[in-house]
Amino acid sequence: MKRSITLPHIPAFILSGVIGIASLATTPAIKADTIGGGSIADPAAGPAPAFSDKIQTTGFVLVKNWKFGTGGTGTIKTIADMSDNFFYHDQFGTIGNGTNYGALTVAPDKANAIGKQPIEGINTTKPVREFLPDSMKTYIVPLNGTDTITPTKHNAGCGSFMAKWKLPNGGSLLGQDILWETRVRYVTPPYFWFAIWTAGNKWNKGAEMDTVESFGYDNGGGNTNYKGRYWHSDVVGEPNSHGTVSYTKNWGAAMTACGVANFDASQWHTWTWVYRKDDTFSVYMDGIQVQSGVGYWTLGSKQGATPVDMDFLVDVGWAHTGVPTVNHTLPVSALAGTYYEIDYSRVYLRGTPK
């Protein structure tokens, strides 16, 4: 005969807690964001492209997810992470676009410096790169104790960087569509120089895409760009590669023609470059198309010319020795309160590579 067993009374709040613990044990863990291996076969974990309602992003796979910041979604949390993923020089091994830029890229330590590159903490007394919970800030700083920075003296330092990961080609030579998206804001001093751009390991007036480029000129009569309110977006390599929007004569007029009547650089903006396997491209600012056209990813941007690779660069610098409007000295005091802030930079691919 089966006995009936009387169970002790278990209070409801304890029983619900036990059930809750059991549920947690069976709930799948949230997958953390990852940097990714750089291919569709080895993708990154992270968000889909922004502005999918305005940009055709169907089918794009996240392959590189550089999310700056010490917080939970960050994949680049420290200088060590930064150095694992980025160079502190350009594709030609220079730290100032040859000798063009007024500010030299500063290395975080001796291990990541090249040649006589300035090093943070040795040639600087102020931080060059600072990791915040959800972003990274970079600063223009004086080098070696100077109180006046001069472009031709290259006595200013900056936090520019270039991805160690690259693509072997672009456009029809790659056989895949590319989407590169970067979210930034900046409060800049006079004569600043800022660019999000791609270029190759060989250059002869291309291949190059300036997703956005802006610098702090003073053309007299109060017509300045000290607050970064004007910019241009251009492919380099005309007449072979060309954009449909001309920024040559008047950046502001071109911006307005694209539907950007006001631009506040101190607010967050998302820049997106889509380069397709048919050699056409489009550039978007916050989902607004600001450039489009045709670009050949070859030496000199000529169809059928020597193929080149594709490097991803972010220049957060100052001045230029070859551009008169930004070739001026500046007291170090004018750098106070200025910065470039980067939220993330992500690369997506679509299709099968050649």
C-alpha positions as CSV (number, residue, x, y, z in Angstrom):
1,M,0.0,0.0,0.0
2,K,1.4,3.4,-0.9
3,R,1.8,5.8,1.9
4,S,0.7,9.4,1.6
5,I,3.5,11.8,2.4
6,T,2.8,15.3,3.8
7,L,5.3,17.9,2.6
8,P,6.3,20.7,4.9
9,H,4.7,24.1,4.0
10,I,7.1,26.2,1.9
11,P,6.4,29.9,1.9
12,A,5.4,31.4,-1.4
13,F,8.2,33.9,-1.5
14,I,10.8,31.2,-1.0
15,L,9.2,28.9,-3.6
16,S,9.2,31.8,-6.2
17,G,12.8,32.5,-5.4
18,V,13.7,28.8,-6.0
19,I,11.8,28.8,-9.3
20,G,13.5,32.1,-10.3
21,I,16.9,30.6,-9.7
22,A,16.0,27.6,-11.7
23,S,14.8,29.8,-14.6
24,L,18.1,31.8,-14.5
25,A,20.0,28.6,-14.8
26,T,18.3,27.7,-18.0
27,T,18.2,31.2,-19.6
28,P,20.9,31.6,-22.3
29,A,23.6,34.0,-21.4
30,I,23.7,37.3,-23.3
31,K,26.4,37.2,-25.9
32,A,29.0,39.9,-25.4
33,D,30.2,42.1,-28.3
34,T,33.4,40.9,-30.0
35,I,35.9,42.6,-32.3
36,G,35.6,39.9,-34.9
37,G,38.1,38.2,-37.2
38,G,37.5,40.4,-40.3
39,S,35.5,38.1,-42.6
40,I,32.0,36.8,-43.0
41,A,33.3,33.4,-42.0
42,D,34.7,34.8,-38.8
43,P,32.3,37.7,-37.9
44,A,32.0,40.0,-34.9
45,A,29.1,40.0,-32.4
46,G,27.6,43.5,-32.2
47,P,24.9,45.8,-33.6
48,A,23.6,46.0,-37.2
49,P,24.4,49.1,-39.2
50,A,22.6,52.3,-38.2
51,F,20.0,54.1,-40.3
52,S,18.8,50.9,-42.0
53,D,15.6,52.8,-42.9
54,K,17.6,55.2,-45.0
55,I,20.5,53.0,-46.1
56,Q,20.2,49.6,-47.8
57,T,21.9,47.4,-45.3
58,T,20.2,44.1,-45.9
59,G,22.7,41.2,-46.0
60,F,25.6,43.1,-44.4
61,V,27.6,41.1,-41.8
62,L,29.6,42.8,-39.0
63,V,33.2,41.7,-39.4
64,K,35.1,44.3,-37.3
65,N,33.5,45.9,-34.2
66,W,35.8,48.5,-32.6
67,K,33.6,49.8,-29.8
68,F,35.6,52.2,-27.6
69,G,35.0,52.5,-23.9
70,T,35.5,50.8,-20.6
71,G,31.8,49.9,-20.3
72,G,30.0,46.6,-20.9
73,T,29.7,46.8,-24.7
74,G,33.3,48.1,-25.2
75,T,35.7,45.9,-27.2
76,I,38.5,48.5,-27.1
77,K,38.6,49.2,-23.4
78,T,42.3,49.9,-22.7
79,I,45.5,51.1,-24.4
80,A,46.5,47.5,-24.6
81,D,43.4,46.7,-26.6
82,M,44.1,49.8,-28.7
83,S,47.7,48.6,-29.5
84,D,46.5,45.1,-30.4
85,N,44.2,46.5,-33.0
86,F,45.7,49.8,-34.3
87,F,48.9,51.3,-35.5
88,Y,50.0,54.8,-34.4
89,H,51.2,55.7,-37.9
90,D,49.9,55.6,-41.5
91,Q,50.2,52.9,-44.2
92,F,53.6,54.4,-45.3
93,G,55.0,54.3,-41.8
94,T,54.8,58.1,-41.2
95,I,53.4,59.8,-38.2
96,G,52.3,63.1,-39.8
97,N,51.1,62.3,-43.3
98,G,54.7,62.5,-44.4
99,T,55.7,66.0,-43.1
100,N,52.4,67.6,-44.0
101,Y,50.4,67.5,-40.8
102,G,51.3,70.0,-38.0
103,A,50.7,67.5,-35.2
104,L,52.5,64.2,-35.0
105,T,50.8,61.0,-33.9
106,V,51.9,60.1,-30.4
107,A,52.6,56.5,-29.4
108,P,51.4,55.3,-26.0
109,D,54.7,53.7,-25.1
110,K,58.1,52.8,-26.5
111,A,57.0,49.3,-27.6
112,N,54.5,50.8,-30.1
113,A,56.6,53.8,-31.3
114,I,58.5,53.9,-34.6
115,G,61.7,55.9,-35.2
116,K,61.8,59.1,-33.1
117,Q,58.0,59.2,-32.6
118,P,56.9,61.2,-29.6
119,I,55.7,59.0,-26.7
120,E,53.0,59.8,-24.2
121,G,54.4,60.6,-20.7
122,I,57.9,61.2,-22.2
123,N,57.3,63.9,-24.7
124,T,53.9,65.0,-23.2
125,T,52.6,66.0,-19.8
126,K,49.0,65.6,-20.7
127,P,47.0,62.5,-21.8
128,V,46.6,62.0,-25.6
129,R,44.0,59.2,-25.4
130,E,41.5,58.7,-22.6
131,F,39.0,55.9,-22.2
132,L,35.6,56.8,-20.9
133,P,32.8,54.4,-20.1
134,D,31.3,54.6,-23.6
135,S,33.9,56.2,-25.8
136,M,37.5,57.3,-26.2
137,K,38.6,60.9,-26.2
138,T,41.8,62.1,-28.0
139,Y,43.5,65.4,-27.5
140,I,45.9,67.8,-29.2
141,V,48.8,68.3,-26.8
142,P,52.0,70.3,-26.8
143,L,55.3,68.3,-27.2
144,N,58.4,68.8,-25.0
145,G,57.1,71.6,-22.9
146,T,56.4,74.2,-25.7
147,D,53.9,77.0,-25.0
148,T,53.3,77.7,-28.7
149,I,52.6,75.1,-31.3
150,T,53.7,75.7,-34.9
151,P,52.9,73.4,-37.9
152,T,56.4,73.5,-39.4
153,K,58.0,72.7,-36.1
154,H,55.7,69.7,-35.6
155,N,55.7,70.4,-31.8
156,A,52.1,69.3,-31.3
157,G,50.9,65.7,-30.7
158,C,47.7,64.0,-31.5
159,G,45.9,60.6,-31.1
160,S,45.4,59.5,-34.7
161,F,45.3,55.8,-35.5
162,M,45.0,53.2,-38.3
163,A,43.6,49.7,-38.1
164,K,46.0,46.8,-38.3
165,W,43.4,44.9,-40.1
166,K,42.9,45.8,-43.7
167,L,41.2,44.5,-46.8
168,P,43.2,43.1,-49.7
169,N,41.2,45.2,-52.2
170,G,38.1,47.1,-52.9
171,G,35.1,47.3,-55.3
172,S,35.1,44.9,-58.2
173,L,38.5,43.6,-57.3
174,L,37.3,42.6,-53.9
175,G,34.0,41.2,-55.1
176,Q,32.2,42.3,-51.9
177,D,30.2,45.3,-50.7
178,I,31.8,47.2,-47.8
179,L,30.0,49.3,-45.2
180,W,32.2,51.3,-42.9
181,E,30.5,53.2,-40.1
182,T,32.1,55.6,-37.5
183,R,30.4,57.7,-34.8
184,V,32.3,60.7,-33.6
185,R,32.0,64.2,-32.2
186,Y,34.6,67.0,-31.7
187,V,35.2,70.3,-30.1
188,T,38.3,71.6,-31.9
189,P,40.8,74.4,-31.7
190,P,41.6,76.7,-34.7
191,Y,43.5,75.0,-37.5
192,F,42.4,71.5,-36.5
193,W,42.6,68.7,-39.1
194,F,40.1,65.8,-38.9
195,A,39.5,62.9,-41.4
196,I,37.9,59.5,-41.5
197,W,39.4,58.0,-44.7
198,T,40.6,54.9,-46.5
199,A,43.7,54.6,-48.7
200,G,46.0,52.0,-50.1
201,N,49.6,50.9,-49.7
202,K,50.5,52.7,-53.0
203,W,49.2,56.1,-53.9
204,N,49.1,58.2,-57.1
205,K,46.1,60.5,-56.7
206,G,44.1,57.5,-55.5
207,A,42.9,55.1,-54.4
208,E,41.4,57.2,-51.5
209,M,38.1,57.9,-50.1
210,D,37.6,60.8,-47.6
211,T,34.4,59.8,-46.0
212,V,34.6,63.1,-44.2
213,E,37.4,65.6,-43.9
214,S,37.3,69.0,-42.1
215,F,39.9,71.5,-41.1
216,G,39.8,74.8,-39.1
217,Y,40.6,77.4,-41.7
218,D,40.5,81.2,-41.5
219,N,39.8,82.8,-44.8
220,G,39.3,86.3,-43.4
221,G,36.3,88.4,-43.1
222,G,34.9,86.2,-40.3
223,N,34.7,83.2,-42.7
224,T,36.2,80.6,-40.4
225,N,35.7,76.9,-39.7
226,Y,37.0,77.0,-36.2
227,K,34.0,75.1,-34.8
228,G,34.1,72.5,-37.5
229,R,30.7,73.4,-38.9
230,Y,31.9,72.8,-42.5
231,W,33.3,69.6,-44.1
232,H,33.6,67.8,-47.4
233,S,33.2,64.2,-48.5
234,D,35.2,63.2,-51.6
235,V,36.7,60.4,-53.5
236,V,40.3,61.0,-54.7
237,G,41.2,60.1,-58.3
238,E,39.2,62.4,-60.6
239,P,38.4,62.2,-63.5
240,N,38.5,58.4,-63.3
241,S,37.0,58.1,-59.9
242,H,34.5,60.9,-59.2
243,G,31.7,62.1,-56.9
244,T,28.5,63.6,-58.0
245,V,28.6,66.3,-55.4
246,S,31.3,69.0,-55.8
247,Y,32.6,70.4,-52.6
248,T,35.6,72.1,-54.3
249,K,34.4,75.8,-54.3
250,N,32.1,75.9,-51.3
251,W,31.8,73.2,-48.6
252,G,28.8,74.9,-47.0
253,A,26.8,75.2,-50.3
254,A,27.5,71.5,-51.1
255,M,26.4,70.5,-47.6
256,T,23.2,72.5,-48.0
257,A,22.5,71.0,-51.4
258,C,22.6,67.5,-49.8
259,G,20.1,68.6,-47.1
260,V,22.5,69.5,-44.3
261,A,21.6,73.1,-43.5
262,N,23.1,73.1,-40.0
263,F,25.9,71.0,-38.5
264,D,27.1,71.0,-34.9
265,A,30.4,69.1,-34.7
266,S,30.1,68.9,-30.9
267,Q,27.1,66.6,-31.2
268,W,27.3,62.9,-32.2
269,H,27.2,62.2,-35.9
270,T,27.5,58.8,-37.7
271,W,29.5,58.6,-41.0
272,T,28.8,55.7,-43.3
273,W,30.7,54.7,-46.5
274,V,29.1,52.1,-48.7
275,Y,31.5,50.8,-51.5
276,R,30.0,48.2,-53.7
277,K,31.4,45.4,-55.9
278,D,30.4,47.3,-59.0
279,D,32.8,50.2,-58.0
280,T,30.0,52.6,-57.1
281,F,29.8,54.2,-53.6
282,S,27.7,56.3,-51.4
283,V,28.5,58.3,-48.3
284,Y,26.0,59.2,-45.6
285,M,26.0,61.6,-42.6
286,D,23.3,60.5,-40.1
287,G,21.6,58.6,-42.9
288,I,21.6,61.6,-45.3
289,Q,23.4,60.9,-48.5
290,V,26.2,63.5,-48.9
291,Q,28.2,61.9,-51.7
292,S,28.0,59.2,-54.3
293,G,29.8,58.2,-57.5
294,V,32.3,55.8,-59.0
295,G,35.7,54.8,-57.6
296,Y,38.3,52.3,-58.8
297,W,40.5,50.8,-56.0
298,T,43.7,50.9,-58.0
299,L,46.9,52.9,-58.2
300,G,45.8,56.4,-59.4
301,S,42.1,55.2,-59.3
302,K,42.3,54.1,-63.0
303,Q,40.2,51.2,-64.1
304,G,42.5,48.2,-64.8
305,A,45.5,49.7,-63.1
306,T,47.6,48.1,-60.3
307,P,45.5,46.9,-57.5
308,V,46.1,48.2,-53.9
309,D,45.0,47.2,-50.5
310,M,42.6,49.2,-48.3
311,D,43.6,50.7,-45.0
312,F,41.2,52.4,-42.5
313,L,42.4,55.6,-40.9
314,V,41.1,58.1,-38.4
315,D,43.1,61.4,-38.3
316,V,42.3,63.5,-35.2
317,G,45.0,66.1,-35.7
318,W,46.0,69.7,-36.2
319,A,47.3,71.9,-39.0
320,H,48.9,71.3,-42.3
321,T,52.2,72.8,-43.6
322,G,50.9,72.8,-47.2
323,V,47.6,74.5,-46.7
324,P,48.0,78.3,-46.0
325,T,44.8,78.8,-44.0
326,V,45.8,76.2,-41.4
327,N,49.6,76.9,-41.4
328,H,49.6,79.2,-38.4
329,T,51.0,79.1,-34.8
330,L,48.7,78.7,-31.9
331,P,49.2,79.3,-28.1
332,V,48.8,76.1,-26.2
333,S,46.2,77.8,-24.1
334,A,43.8,77.6,-27.1
335,L,43.8,73.8,-26.8
336,A,41.9,73.9,-23.5
337,G,38.6,72.2,-23.6
338,T,39.1,70.7,-27.1
339,Y,38.9,67.1,-28.0
340,Y,37.9,64.4,-30.5
341,E,35.6,61.7,-29.1
342,I,35.1,58.4,-30.9
343,D,32.2,56.1,-29.9
344,Y,32.8,53.2,-32.4
345,S,34.0,52.3,-35.8
346,R,32.6,49.2,-37.5
347,V,33.1,47.4,-40.8
348,Y,30.5,45.2,-42.5
349,L,30.8,43.0,-45.6
350,R,28.2,41.6,-47.9
351,G,28.6,38.9,-50.6
352,T,31.3,36.4,-51.5
353,P,34.9,37.6,-52.0
354,K,36.9,36.9,-55.1
